[in-house]
Amino acid sequence: MNENLRHALIRARLQPVDIAARLAVDPKTVARWISGRIPHPRHRLAVADLLGTEESDLWPDAARGRRVPDEIKAIYPHRWAVPADVWRTFFETATEEIGILVYSGLFLAEDAGLLRILTQRARAGVRIRILLGDPDSPDVSTRGIEEGIGGDVMAARVRNTLTLYRPLQDVEGIEIRLHRTVLYNSIYRADDGLLVNLHAYGTRAAEAPVIYLTGTENGTAAMTYLDSFERVWTSTETAAQTTRQTLPQDRT
C-alpha cells in the first residue's frame, strides 16, 4: 500500500476516480497505484502536480533514480489530457504576463470562462500578448494539411478564434497580433510557467504531448521557448496595423 499517495489524496480531497478522470486513465489503474504499483514517469509527474506535491514525496524509491530537471513540473501525453482546471489556474494565477503563441488555439477561445479570466487579469495589470497564425499565411494552410483537416479548415479555425476574441480587442493590456512563422510548438506562458504543446507531423495538436515547465534562468529549456516567443512577437511588430485591420470588427 502506498500510504503517501493515499494520504495525499485525502489532503487534496480527491477520490481515485477524480485522478483517473483528469489523467484519462482507468480508475482501476489508479487503484493499483494506491496498492503499490509504480506508475510510468509521466503519470507520476501529473499526479504529483494534481495533488500539489512532489513526485519524490509520493514515490521516493522511483524518484531517486530520476534525472528529470526540476524545471519540468509535469508531462501530459496529449493536450486533451491537460485538465481544464490546470489551464484556468495556470492563467488565473499570473500576476505579470500571459503569452499565447498558436496557429488557432480555438479550444481556448471557445472557453468563455477563460476569456473572463484573461479580461480580469488584464484589468489587474497583467500584460497579455496573443499571437495567432495569419489565416492567409501559407504556413497556416500547410499545418492544416499536415494535421489532416485541410488548409481551408485551419484558416477557418483561426478566423473563428479571432471572432471569439473580439471582446478582448478593447480591453486595455491585451494585444492580439497575427504571425506568419512556422510553429514547431504552441507556447502558453503565465509569468515563469510554460505549457508547451509539441507539434508532430501528421498529428493534431490536441493529440500531441504537453510539457509543463517553469523558470526563466539562462540555459534552461523554459528560456529557450520564451526566447522563441519573443522572436515571433518581434517579427510581427511592423505588421501591427495590418493585424488590427484583419481582426473582425463589431458592427452592431
BALOBA-1460 file (C-alpha; in Angstrom, 3 decimals):
// residues 252
<rec num="1" residu="m" x="0.000" y="0.000" z="0.000"/>
<rec num="2" residu="n" x="1.301" y="3.444" z="-0.964"/>
<rec num="3" residu="e" x="0.357" y="5.343" z="2.182"/>
<rec num="4" residu="n" x="1.989" y="8.544" z="0.911"/>
<rec num="5" residu="l" x="-0.284" y="8.599" z="-2.125"/>
<rec num="6" residu="r" x="-3.367" y="7.657" z="-0.108"/>
<rec num="7" residu="h" x="-2.810" y="10.443" z="2.419"/>
<rec num="8" residu="a" x="-2.054" y="12.956" z="-0.355"/>
<rec num="9" residu="l" x="-5.412" y="12.135" z="-1.954"/>
<rec num="10" residu="i" x="-7.148" y="12.680" z="1.379"/>
<rec num="11" residu="r" x="-5.417" y="16.033" z="1.914"/>
<rec num="12" residu="a" x="-6.382" y="17.145" z="-1.597"/>
<rec num="13" residu="r" x="-9.949" y="15.914" z="-1.048"/>
<rec num="14" residu="l" x="-9.790" y="13.886" z="-4.222"/>
<rec num="15" residu="q" x="-11.002" y="10.371" z="-4.947"/>
<rec num="16" residu="p" x="-9.198" y="7.857" z="-7.177"/>
<rec num="17" residu="v" x="-11.939" y="8.352" z="-9.774"/>
<rec num="18" residu="d" x="-11.091" y="12.076" z="-9.851"/>
<rec num="19" residu="i" x="-7.448" y="11.337" z="-10.651"/>
<rec num="20" residu="a" x="-8.482" y="8.772" z="-13.257"/>
<rec num="21" residu="a" x="-10.770" y="11.264" z="-14.992"/>
<rec num="22" residu="r" x="-8.205" y="14.065" z="-15.057"/>
<rec num="23" residu="l" x="-5.400" y="11.837" z="-16.354"/>
<rec num="24" residu="a" x="-7.668" y="9.913" z="-18.761"/>
<rec num="25" residu="v" x="-6.795" y="6.518" z="-17.270"/>
<rec num="26" residu="d" x="-8.895" y="3.640" z="-15.944"/>
<rec num="27" residu="p" x="-9.929" y="4.022" z="-12.263"/>
<rec num="28" residu="k" x="-8.565" y="0.508" z="-11.700"/>
<rec num="29" residu="t" x="-5.145" y="1.814" z="-12.743"/>
<rec num="30" residu="v" x="-5.243" y="4.465" z="-10.001"/>
<rec num="31" residu="a" x="-6.345" y="1.803" z="-7.522"/>
<rec num="32" residu="r" x="-3.257" y="-0.228" z="-8.444"/>
<rec num="33" residu="w" x="-1.067" y="2.824" z="-7.816"/>
<rec num="34" residu="i" x="-2.554" y="3.173" z="-4.347"/>
<rec num="35" residu="s" x="-1.985" y="-0.547" z="-3.782"/>
<rec num="36" residu="g" x="1.703" y="-0.078" z="-4.503"/>
<rec num="37" residu="r" x="2.271" y="-0.284" z="-8.236"/>
<rec num="38" residu="i" x="4.582" y="2.464" z="-9.516"/>
<rec num="39" residu="p" x="3.133" y="4.474" z="-12.457"/>
<rec num="40" residu="h" x="5.022" y="5.499" z="-15.573"/>
<rec num="41" residu="p" x="7.110" y="8.687" z="-15.100"/>
<rec num="42" residu="r" x="4.663" y="10.910" z="-16.984"/>
<rec num="43" residu="h" x="1.816" y="9.766" z="-14.752"/>
<rec num="44" residu="r" x="3.865" y="10.212" z="-11.587"/>
<rec num="45" residu="l" x="4.580" y="13.825" z="-12.555"/>
<rec num="46" residu="a" x="0.962" y="14.500" z="-13.499"/>
<rec num="47" residu="v" x="-0.399" y="13.011" z="-10.256"/>
<rec num="48" residu="a" x="2.071" y="14.991" z="-8.157"/>
<rec num="49" residu="d" x="1.034" y="18.175" z="-9.973"/>
<rec num="50" residu="l" x="-2.663" y="17.486" z="-9.375"/>
<rec num="51" residu="l" x="-2.057" y="16.796" z="-5.687"/>
<rec num="52" residu="g" x="0.189" y="19.817" z="-5.202"/>
<rec num="53" residu="t" x="3.164" y="17.809" z="-4.013"/>
<rec num="54" residu="e" x="6.491" y="16.434" z="-5.237"/>
<rec num="55" residu="e" x="6.893" y="13.140" z="-7.046"/>
<rec num="56" residu="s" x="9.614" y="12.173" z="-4.577"/>
<rec num="57" residu="d" x="7.082" y="12.519" z="-1.731"/>
<rec num="58" residu="l" x="4.721" y="10.044" z="-3.384"/>
<rec num="59" residu="w" x="7.225" y="7.591" z="-4.873"/>
<rec num="60" residu="p" x="10.593" y="8.191" z="-3.161"/>
<rec num="61" residu="d" x="12.204" y="4.999" z="-4.471"/>
<rec num="62" residu="a" x="11.255" y="5.692" z="-8.081"/>
<rec num="63" residu="a" x="12.268" y="9.348" z="-7.917"/>
<rec num="64" residu="r" x="15.786" y="8.646" z="-6.616"/>
<rec num="65" residu="g" x="16.959" y="7.427" z="-9.985"/>
<rec num="66" residu="r" x="15.096" y="10.073" z="-11.974"/>
<rec num="67" residu="r" x="17.146" y="12.690" z="-13.728"/>
<rec num="68" residu="v" x="14.333" y="14.869" z="-14.998"/>
<rec num="69" residu="p" x="15.257" y="18.546" z="-14.458"/>
<rec num="70" residu="d" x="13.456" y="20.331" z="-11.650"/>
<rec num="71" residu="e" x="12.036" y="22.821" z="-14.141"/>
<rec num="72" residu="i" x="9.752" y="20.113" z="-15.571"/>
<rec num="73" residu="k" x="6.610" y="20.134" z="-13.449"/>
<rec num="74" residu="a" x="4.552" y="17.674" z="-15.496"/>
<rec num="75" residu="i" x="4.327" y="15.900" z="-18.820"/>
<rec num="76" residu="y" x="0.924" y="15.190" z="-20.337"/>
<rec num="77" residu="p" x="0.698" y="12.578" z="-23.125"/>
<rec num="78" residu="h" x="-1.857" y="14.678" z="-25.039"/>
<rec num="79" residu="r" x="-3.084" y="18.263" z="-24.914"/>
<rec num="80" residu="w" x="-6.610" y="17.000" z="-24.311"/>
<rec num="81" residu="a" x="-5.291" y="15.200" z="-21.202"/>
<rec num="82" residu="v" x="-4.391" y="18.508" z="-19.534"/>
<rec num="83" residu="p" x="-7.263" y="19.069" z="-17.073"/>
<rec num="84" residu="a" x="-9.414" y="22.145" z="-17.706"/>
<rec num="85" residu="d" x="-8.724" y="23.402" z="-14.179"/>
<rec num="86" residu="v" x="-4.970" y="23.278" z="-14.874"/>
<rec num="87" residu="w" x="-5.420" y="25.626" z="-17.834"/>
<rec num="88" residu="r" x="-7.593" y="28.011" z="-15.839"/>
<rec num="89" residu="t" x="-5.410" y="28.007" z="-12.725"/>
<rec num="90" residu="f" x="-2.347" y="28.439" z="-14.937"/>
<rec num="91" residu="f" x="-3.635" y="31.714" z="-16.381"/>
<rec num="92" residu="e" x="-5.624" y="32.855" z="-13.342"/>
<rec num="93" residu="t" x="-2.552" y="32.953" z="-11.087"/>
<rec num="94" residu="a" x="-0.477" y="35.113" z="-13.457"/>
<rec num="95" residu="t" x="0.490" y="38.432" z="-11.900"/>
<rec num="96" residu="e" x="2.785" y="39.947" z="-14.542"/>
<rec num="97" residu="e" x="2.477" y="38.434" z="-18.002"/>
<rec num="98" residu="i" x="0.466" y="35.997" z="-20.088"/>
<rec num="99" residu="g" x="1.540" y="34.910" z="-23.558"/>
<rec num="100" residu="i" x="-0.193" y="32.670" z="-26.108"/>
<rec num="101" residu="l" x="1.533" y="31.594" z="-29.339"/>
<rec num="102" residu="v" x="-0.542" y="29.308" z="-31.551"/>
<rec num="103" residu="y" x="-1.953" y="28.932" z="-35.017"/>
<rec num="104" residu="s" x="-5.590" y="28.979" z="-33.858"/>
<rec num="105" residu="g" x="-5.844" y="27.811" z="-30.228"/>
<rec num="106" residu="l" x="-9.576" y="27.552" z="-30.802"/>
<rec num="107" residu="f" x="-10.067" y="25.337" z="-27.741"/>
<rec num="108" residu="l" x="-9.081" y="28.291" z="-25.516"/>
<rec num="109" residu="a" x="-11.172" y="30.844" z="-27.383"/>
<rec num="110" residu="e" x="-14.250" y="28.627" z="-27.003"/>
<rec num="111" residu="d" x="-13.835" y="28.594" z="-23.208"/>
<rec num="112" residu="a" x="-15.953" y="31.523" z="-22.024"/>
<rec num="113" residu="g" x="-14.590" y="31.143" z="-18.506"/>
<rec num="114" residu="l" x="-11.048" y="31.508" z="-19.759"/>
<rec num="115" residu="l" x="-11.935" y="34.653" z="-21.708"/>
<rec num="116" residu="r" x="-13.257" y="36.137" z="-18.480"/>
<rec num="117" residu="i" x="-10.023" y="35.193" z="-16.733"/>
<rec num="118" residu="l" x="-7.947" y="36.917" z="-19.430"/>
<rec num="119" residu="t" x="-10.089" y="40.038" z="-19.127"/>
<rec num="120" residu="q" x="-9.821" y="40.029" z="-15.334"/>
<rec num="121" residu="r" x="-6.063" y="39.512" z="-15.406"/>
<rec num="122" residu="a" x="-5.603" y="42.369" z="-17.893"/>
<rec num="123" residu="r" x="-7.657" y="44.694" z="-15.720"/>
<rec num="124" residu="a" x="-5.483" y="43.664" z="-12.773"/>
<rec num="125" residu="g" x="-2.431" y="44.937" z="-14.644"/>
<rec num="126" residu="v" x="-1.206" y="41.716" z="-16.276"/>
<rec num="127" residu="r" x="0.278" y="42.193" z="-19.742"/>
<rec num="128" residu="i" x="-1.369" y="39.787" z="-22.197"/>
<rec num="129" residu="r" x="0.050" y="39.070" z="-25.649"/>
<rec num="130" residu="i" x="-1.739" y="36.720" z="-28.041"/>
<rec num="131" residu="l" x="-0.172" y="35.551" z="-31.298"/>
<rec num="132" residu="l" x="-2.384" y="33.769" z="-33.822"/>
<rec num="133" residu="g" x="-1.448" y="32.476" z="-37.250"/>
<rec num="134" residu="d" x="-2.344" y="34.767" z="-40.127"/>
<rec num="135" residu="p" x="-5.227" y="32.881" z="-41.799"/>
<rec num="136" residu="d" x="-3.859" y="33.951" z="-45.195"/>
<rec num="137" residu="s" x="-0.401" y="32.576" z="-44.405"/>
<rec num="138" residu="p" x="0.731" y="29.519" z="-46.381"/>
<rec num="139" residu="d" x="2.173" y="28.103" z="-43.159"/>
<rec num="140" residu="v" x="-1.301" y="28.010" z="-41.608"/>
<rec num="141" residu="s" x="-2.601" y="26.152" z="-44.645"/>
<rec num="142" residu="t" x="0.329" y="23.742" z="-44.578"/>
<rec num="143" residu="r" x="-0.244" y="22.950" z="-40.923"/>
<rec num="144" residu="g" x="-3.896" y="22.187" z="-41.625"/>
<rec num="145" residu="i" x="-2.903" y="19.803" z="-44.394"/>
<rec num="146" residu="e" x="-0.307" y="18.133" z="-42.160"/>
<rec num="147" residu="e" x="-2.887" y="17.624" z="-39.420"/>
<rec num="148" residu="g" x="-5.252" y="16.053" z="-41.921"/>
<rec num="149" residu="i" x="-8.024" y="18.629" z="-41.553"/>
<rec num="150" residu="g" x="-7.172" y="20.694" z="-44.636"/>
<rec num="151" residu="g" x="-5.688" y="24.123" z="-45.169"/>
<rec num="152" residu="d" x="-9.050" y="25.863" z="-45.509"/>
<rec num="153" residu="v" x="-10.290" y="24.355" z="-42.263"/>
<rec num="154" residu="m" x="-7.241" y="25.538" z="-40.326"/>
<rec num="155" residu="a" x="-7.631" y="29.057" z="-41.724"/>
<rec num="156" residu="a" x="-11.312" y="28.981" z="-40.779"/>
<rec num="157" residu="r" x="-10.388" y="27.926" z="-37.238"/>
<rec num="158" residu="v" x="-8.124" y="30.984" z="-36.939"/>
<rec num="159" residu="r" x="-10.910" y="33.263" z="-38.139"/>
<rec num="160" residu="n" x="-13.309" y="31.677" z="-35.644"/>
<rec num="161" residu="t" x="-10.795" y="32.337" z="-32.887"/>
<rec num="162" residu="l" x="-10.456" y="35.960" z="-33.958"/>
<rec num="163" residu="t" x="-14.220" y="36.335" z="-33.812"/>
<rec num="164" residu="l" x="-14.401" y="34.815" z="-30.339"/>
<rec num="165" residu="y" x="-11.567" y="37.084" z="-29.183"/>
<rec num="166" residu="r" x="-13.447" y="40.171" z="-30.389"/>
<rec num="167" residu="p" x="-14.489" y="41.174" z="-26.822"/>
<rec num="168" residu="l" x="-10.807" y="41.251" z="-25.846"/>
<rec num="169" residu="q" x="-9.818" y="43.780" z="-28.508"/>
<rec num="170" residu="d" x="-10.848" y="46.806" z="-26.479"/>
<rec num="171" residu="v" x="-9.524" y="45.565" z="-23.137"/>
<rec num="172" residu="e" x="-6.513" y="47.621" z="-22.078"/>
<rec num="173" residu="g" x="-3.475" y="45.418" z="-21.578"/>
<rec num="174" residu="i" x="-4.432" y="42.804" z="-24.173"/>
<rec num="175" residu="e" x="-2.746" y="42.850" z="-27.569"/>
<rec num="176" residu="i" x="-3.525" y="40.410" z="-30.365"/>
<rec num="177" residu="r" x="-1.260" y="40.017" z="-33.376"/>
<rec num="178" residu="l" x="-1.003" y="37.712" z="-36.366"/>
<rec num="179" residu="h" x="2.195" y="35.901" z="-37.297"/>
<rec num="180" residu="r" x="3.401" y="34.208" z="-40.452"/>
<rec num="181" residu="t" x="6.000" y="31.856" z="-38.991"/>
<rec num="182" residu="v" x="6.402" y="28.095" z="-38.905"/>
<rec num="183" residu="l" x="5.453" y="26.854" z="-35.435"/>
<rec num="184" residu="y" x="7.312" y="23.850" z="-34.107"/>
<rec num="185" residu="n" x="5.406" y="24.178" z="-30.819"/>
<rec num="186" residu="s" x="2.477" y="26.092" z="-29.391"/>
<rec num="187" residu="i" x="3.560" y="28.089" z="-26.344"/>
<rec num="188" residu="y" x="1.409" y="29.217" z="-23.422"/>
<rec num="189" residu="r" x="3.012" y="31.436" z="-20.789"/>
<rec num="190" residu="a" x="1.892" y="32.584" z="-17.342"/>
<rec num="191" residu="d" x="4.713" y="34.506" z="-15.616"/>
<rec num="192" residu="d" x="7.516" y="31.946" z="-15.129"/>
<rec num="193" residu="g" x="5.356" y="28.980" z="-16.128"/>
<rec num="194" residu="l" x="5.126" y="27.488" z="-19.604"/>
<rec num="195" residu="l" x="2.831" y="24.908" z="-21.141"/>
<rec num="196" residu="v" x="4.489" y="23.786" z="-24.378"/>
<rec num="197" residu="n" x="2.346" y="21.799" z="-26.810"/>
<rec num="198" residu="l" x="4.776" y="19.886" z="-29.004"/>
<rec num="199" residu="h" x="3.897" y="19.582" z="-32.681"/>
<rec num="200" residu="a" x="4.332" y="16.295" z="-34.524"/>
<rec num="201" residu="y" x="3.953" y="15.798" z="-38.270"/>
<rec num="202" residu="g" x="0.622" y="14.201" z="-39.137"/>
<rec num="203" residu="t" x="-0.674" y="14.614" z="-35.577"/>
<rec num="204" residu="r" x="-3.292" y="17.111" z="-34.477"/>
<rec num="205" residu="a" x="-2.110" y="19.453" z="-31.728"/>
<rec num="206" residu="a" x="-4.759" y="18.112" z="-29.354"/>
<rec num="207" residu="e" x="-3.202" y="14.646" z="-29.642"/>
<rec num="208" residu="a" x="0.399" y="15.809" z="-29.148"/>
<rec num="209" residu="p" x="2.169" y="15.943" z="-25.749"/>
<rec num="210" residu="v" x="2.341" y="18.976" z="-23.464"/>
<rec num="211" residu="i" x="5.284" y="19.772" z="-21.194"/>
<rec num="212" residu="y" x="4.777" y="21.982" z="-18.120"/>
<rec num="213" residu="l" x="7.962" y="23.975" z="-17.486"/>
<rec num="214" residu="t" x="8.976" y="26.648" z="-15.002"/>
<rec num="215" residu="g" x="11.909" y="29.023" z="-14.741"/>
<rec num="216" residu="t" x="13.421" y="31.911" z="-16.667"/>
<rec num="217" residu="e" x="17.116" y="31.379" z="-15.992"/>
<rec num="218" residu="n" x="19.555" y="31.268" z="-18.896"/>
<rec num="219" residu="g" x="20.352" y="27.802" z="-20.140"/>
<rec num="220" residu="t" x="17.010" y="26.287" z="-19.163"/>
<rec num="221" residu="a" x="14.517" y="24.695" z="-21.536"/>
<rec num="222" residu="a" x="11.925" y="27.249" z="-20.453"/>
<rec num="223" residu="m" x="14.166" y="30.105" z="-21.554"/>
<rec num="224" residu="t" x="14.553" y="28.521" z="-24.993"/>
<rec num="225" residu="y" x="10.792" y="28.682" z="-25.530"/>
<rec num="226" residu="l" x="10.498" y="32.175" z="-24.040"/>
<rec num="227" residu="d" x="13.143" y="33.392" z="-26.494"/>
<rec num="228" residu="s" x="11.234" y="31.742" z="-29.331"/>
<rec num="229" residu="f" x="8.047" y="33.550" z="-28.291"/>
<rec num="230" residu="e" x="9.841" y="36.885" z="-28.246"/>
<rec num="231" residu="r" x="11.328" y="36.329" z="-31.698"/>
<rec num="232" residu="v" x="7.906" y="35.621" z="-33.167"/>
<rec num="233" residu="w" x="6.433" y="38.640" z="-31.373"/>
<rec num="234" residu="t" x="9.186" y="40.901" z="-32.700"/>
<rec num="235" residu="s" x="8.648" y="39.623" z="-36.227"/>
<rec num="236" residu="t" x="5.071" y="40.945" z="-36.127"/>
<rec num="237" residu="e" x="5.882" y="44.472" z="-34.892"/>
<rec num="238" residu="t" x="5.802" y="46.063" z="-38.349"/>
<rec num="239" residu="a" x="2.540" y="44.265" z="-39.097"/>
<rec num="240" residu="a" x="0.659" y="45.592" z="-36.052"/>
<rec num="241" residu="q" x="-1.588" y="47.908" z="-38.107"/>
<rec num="242" residu="t" x="-2.334" y="45.150" z="-40.595"/>
<rec num="243" residu="t" x="-3.260" y="42.899" z="-37.691"/>
<rec num="244" residu="r" x="-5.781" y="45.394" z="-36.348"/>
<rec num="245" residu="q" x="-7.326" y="45.723" z="-39.774"/>
<rec num="246" residu="t" x="-7.614" y="41.955" z="-40.118"/>
<rec num="247" residu="l" x="-9.348" y="41.383" z="-36.773"/>
<rec num="248" residu="p" x="-13.150" y="41.150" z="-37.067"/>
<rec num="249" residu="q" x="-14.847" y="44.372" z="-36.045"/>
<rec num="250" residu="d" x="-18.092" y="44.664" z="-34.113"/>
<rec num="251" residu="r" x="-20.521" y="46.336" z="-36.489"/>
<rec num="252" residu="t" x="-23.549" y="46.246" z="-34.251"/>
